[in-house]
Amino acid sequence: MNKVVLLVEDNPEDEELTMRAMSRHLPSALVINTYDGVEALEFLFGAGAGNGHSRSTTPHLILLDLKLPRLSGLDVLRRIRKDDRSSALPVVVLTSSNQEQDILEAYDCGANGYVRKAVDYATFCRDLSEVMSYWLNLNQLPKAWSD
């Protein structure tokens, strides 16, 4: 079964770089992008279909930007952690912020990891490849999520 990654990214350039890096290093992954915090929560908890994918699709990993329109990444993370259906989903913050306060808040809200987007494309690809390798290949998820 293909691994499902929910990418929550509002910047089209960062989305394109992330998608390109992911297709190079994990071509079999199904990546679903949402463009703001509200859309991410609607995908995770709403009814019906979004972005051409069933909302019953449970991601194996969420890559979450912090600075999002309508609802911040931290608010999305808080909501994910409050709901029994998503409280244990792996969420890695993928952001350009290296502010200590952002890092502390992300972990306080329940982030599983915090990765700063490298400016250099080769470094970004390497970092993303390592994140994907760990969370999608080495990390063990509950059996119900891997069906």
Secondary structure, 3 states (H helix, E strand, C coil): CCCEEEEECCCHHHHHHHHHHHHHHCCCCEEEEECCHHHHHHHHHCCCEECCEECCCCCCEEEECCCCCCCCHHHHHHHHHHCCCCCCCCEEEEECCCCHHHHHHHHHCCCCEEEECCCCHHHHHHHHHHHHHHHHHHCCCCHHHCC
